[in-house]
Amino acid sequence: MTASYDVVIVGGGLVGASLACALAPLGIRTALLEAVPFKAESQPSYDDRTLALSASSCRILSGLGLWESLKENATAIREIQVREYRRPGRVIMDPEELGLDRFGHVVEARVFGAAIVARLSRLENLDFMCPAKVTAVHTAEDQVRVEFQDGDGQREIHARLLVGADGAQSFIRETLGIVSEKYDYGQTAVICNVTPEQHHHGRAFECFTRTGPFAVMPHVNGRCGLIWCVSSDSASEMMGMPDAQFLRQAQERFGNHLGRFLKMGRRSSYPLRLVRALEDVRPRALILGNAAHAIHPVGAQGFNLGLRDVAVLAELLAEEFRKGESADPGRTSVLEEYSRWRKRDHDGTVAYSDGLARIYSNPAPLARAARTAGLLAHAFIPSIRRQLAIRAMGYRGRISRLAAGETL
Ligand SMILES: Cc1cc2nc3c(=O)[nH]c(=O)nc-3n(C[C@H](O)[C@H](O)[C@H](O)COP(=O)(O)OP(=O)(O)OC[C@H]3O[C@@H](n4cnc5c(N)ncnc54)[C@H](O)[C@@H]3O)c2cc1C
């Protein structure tokens, strides 16, 4: 007999797996299908990248039972410095201006993967299938049929709600016929860990260069996560360069804020594109995380935005399941409410990161002057700086219970 679930989540990356951690404890029978094993080198979600998590994301993760195991490997962000390469003006953002002692934390995606695997294996009401690659979906009035390929060959399951959390190239988005806008920034993010001479003391640095942002994030054991956006034409040269030469060039961009960079880890690269779905729901289906909005990493908003999707969907489904027997997670009114609630945050966050990415890579003299004026305004006018800090922390619109630190 074909197995039947309340919710099937396609994609066990950062967002899909977080959603499974939110739904299963609510008694919602959930299937999570992930194509690539968590420990595989090719795993696209749990890799070497460092993730800056806002304070509200940390509260959501706490509500999902994940923060306890993440916090010992998390580094608090106690200050953010923003400047433009070789230009005057610098903004220093202090969480005390918002009455907080930290903006959030930095966690490595690989560490996140280990915490998620441990949590998923303890959850009742969850069938976690991996590797399992979804190959077809068929939506009907009362349920969705999902076909996938696993070690046993071609199989299928049924669910009342299908959630596509399968990343920027989302198969689910395409299969549902959801149209998306795409824009290639012509930039590639090269990332690695570096160990500087001096301790970072929780300071995060973002420097805007002509080819995109160059960020240094505080990390465990005095290490820092470096994210360097270069033009895609020069990405293979940057990836192939000897370590010593790469470190010299990185140092030249960053300056001596933390003394000399002494060593570095393995480099990885990510071509940067904006993908924005024009809709996020269909009958008995919705998409979230990168499947709905893959954004430029400037401002470190992508996963934070996806976690807010998770928190809102979990809240609406928890409410629906309080109806008992008559609960239906794929009810049109639930999906429409999700879409309405998330719209403002999606529009604002995509516009914010896209705007930053474009204005800072525009070499035109007028754009340069506007940037310098903008940075100086942020530096000297506390209310503008406060707005920037609030945006960096991901406060936008109606707040979900999990983001507010409450239970579902
Ligand atoms: C360099 C860089 C730095 C970043 N830094 C930050 C940061 O500091 N803070 C932040 O908030 N965000 C950051 N982000 C963004 C963040 O990484 C993404 O928002 C996040 O990974 C999105 O997660 P996701 O689960 O939606 O998608 P993905 O991570 O792409 O996961 C999708 C999953 O779906 C699986 N899948 C795909 N197709 C199928 C299928 N047919 N069947 C089954 N499974 C399938 C894939 O194997 C994958 O595991 C950064 C991104 C980059 C590139």
The ligand as an SDF file (V2000), in Angstrom:
LIG
                    3D

 53 58  0  0  0  0  0  0  0  0999 V2000
   28.3980   32.1410   -0.0590 C   0  0  0  0  0  0  0  0  0  0  0  0
   27.0860   32.1500    0.6370 C   0  0  0  0  0  0  0  0  0  0  0  0
   26.9890   32.6290    1.9230 C   0  0  0  0  0  0  0  0  0  0  0  0
   25.7490   32.6630    2.5930 C   0  0  0  0  0  0  0  0  0  0  0  0
   25.6980   33.1880    3.8400 N   0  0  0  0  0  0  0  0  0  0  0  0
   24.4960   33.2750    4.4600 C   0  0  0  0  0  0  0  0  0  0  0  0
   24.4030   33.8480    5.7660 C   0  0  0  0  0  0  0  0  0  0  0  0
   25.4090   34.2550    6.3600 O   0  0  0  0  0  0  0  0  0  0  0  0
   23.1680   33.9200    6.3610 N   0  0  0  0  0  0  0  0  0  0  0  0
   22.0350   33.4850    5.7220 C   0  0  0  0  0  0  0  0  0  0  0  0
   20.9430   33.6070    6.2880 O   0  0  0  0  0  0  0  0  0  0  0  0
   22.0970   32.9320    4.4860 N   0  0  0  0  0  0  0  0  0  0  0  0
   23.2890   32.8220    3.8500 C   0  0  0  0  0  0  0  0  0  0  0  0
   23.3560   32.2550    2.6090 N   0  0  0  0  0  0  0  0  0  0  0  0
   22.1120   31.7270    1.9870 C   0  0  0  0  0  0  0  0  0  0  0  0
   21.7910   30.3000    2.4440 C   0  0  0  0  0  0  0  0  0  0  0  0
   22.8990   29.4550    2.2290 O   0  0  0  0  0  0  0  0  0  0  0  0
   20.5750   29.7880    1.6750 C   0  0  0  0  0  0  0  0  0  0  0  0
   19.5280   30.6960    1.8780 O   0  0  0  0  0  0  0  0  0  0  0  0
   20.1420   28.3990    2.1560 C   0  0  0  0  0  0  0  0  0  0  0  0
   21.1460   27.4580    1.8800 O   0  0  0  0  0  0  0  0  0  0  0  0
   18.8600   27.9790    1.4630 C   0  0  0  0  0  0  0  0  0  0  0  0
   18.4950   26.7090    1.9350 O   0  0  0  0  0  0  0  0  0  0  0  0
   17.4040   25.8310    1.1800 P   0  0  0  0  0  0  0  0  0  0  0  0
   17.2160   24.6410    2.0680 O   0  0  0  0  0  0  0  0  0  0  0  0
   16.2470   26.6650    0.7990 O   0  0  0  0  0  0  0  0  0  0  0  0
   18.0870   25.4160   -0.2090 O   0  0  0  0  0  0  0  0  0  0  0  0
   19.3530   24.4930   -0.4670 P   0  0  0  0  0  0  0  0  0  0  0  0
   20.3900   24.7770    0.5410 O   0  0  0  0  0  0  0  0  0  0  0  0
   19.7250   24.6730   -1.8980 O   0  0  0  0  0  0  0  0  0  0  0  0
   18.8150   23.0120   -0.2470 O   0  0  0  0  0  0  0  0  0  0  0  0
   17.9530   22.3830   -1.1790 C   0  0  0  0  0  0  0  0  0  0  0  0
   18.0270   20.8680   -0.9500 C   0  0  0  0  0  0  0  0  0  0  0  0
   17.0980   20.2310   -1.8270 O   0  0  0  0  0  0  0  0  0  0  0  0
   17.6700   19.0310   -2.3250 C   0  0  0  0  0  0  0  0  0  0  0  0
   16.9940   18.7000   -3.5750 N   0  0  0  0  0  0  0  0  0  0  0  0
   17.0430   19.3850   -4.7540 C   0  0  0  0  0  0  0  0  0  0  0  0
   16.3010   18.7750   -5.6880 N   0  0  0  0  0  0  0  0  0  0  0  0
   15.7440   17.6840   -5.0760 C   0  0  0  0  0  0  0  0  0  0  0  0
   14.8810   16.6520   -5.5410 C   0  0  0  0  0  0  0  0  0  0  0  0
   14.3920   16.6040   -6.7990 N   0  0  0  0  0  0  0  0  0  0  0  0
   14.5110   15.6680   -4.6620 N   0  0  0  0  0  0  0  0  0  0  0  0
   14.9700   15.6770   -3.3730 C   0  0  0  0  0  0  0  0  0  0  0  0
   15.8200   16.6380   -2.9050 N   0  0  0  0  0  0  0  0  0  0  0  0
   16.1960   17.6240   -3.7540 C   0  0  0  0  0  0  0  0  0  0  0  0
   19.1420   19.3920   -2.4870 C   0  0  0  0  0  0  0  0  0  0  0  0
   19.9660   18.2360   -2.5020 O   0  0  0  0  0  0  0  0  0  0  0  0
   19.3940   20.2680   -1.2570 C   0  0  0  0  0  0  0  0  0  0  0  0
   19.8570   19.5380   -0.1410 O   0  0  0  0  0  0  0  0  0  0  0  0
   24.5780   32.2000    1.9260 C   0  0  0  0  0  0  0  0  0  0  0  0
   24.6670   31.7070    0.6350 C   0  0  0  0  0  0  0  0  0  0  0  0
   25.8970   31.6840   -0.0170 C   0  0  0  0  0  0  0  0  0  0  0  0
   25.9670   31.1630   -1.4260 C   0  0  0  0  0  0  0  0  0  0  0  0
  1  2  1  0
  2  3  1  0
  2 52  2  0
  3  4  2  0
  4  5  1  0
  4 50  1  0
  5  6  2  0
  6  7  1  0
  6 13  1  0
  7  8  2  0
  7  9  1  0
  9 10  1  0
 10 11  2  0
 10 12  1  0
 12 13  2  0
 13 14  1  0
 14 15  1  0
 14 50  1  0
 15 16  1  0
 16 17  1  0
 16 18  1  0
 18 19  1  0
 18 20  1  0
 20 21  1  0
 20 22  1  0
 22 23  1  0
 23 24  1  0
 24 25  2  0
 24 26  1  0
 24 27  1  0
 27 28  1  0
 28 29  2  0
 28 30  1  0
 28 31  1  0
 31 32  1  0
 32 33  1  0
 33 34  1  0
 33 48  1  0
 34 35  1  0
 35 36  1  0
 35 46  1  0
 36 37  1  0
 36 45  1  0
 37 38  2  0
 38 39  1  0
 39 40  1  0
 39 45  2  0
 40 41  1  0
 40 42  2  0
 42 43  1  0
 43 44  2  0
 44 45  1  0
 46 47  1  0
 46 48  1  0
 48 49  1  0
 50 51  2  0
 51 52  1  0
 52 53  1  0
M  END
$$$$
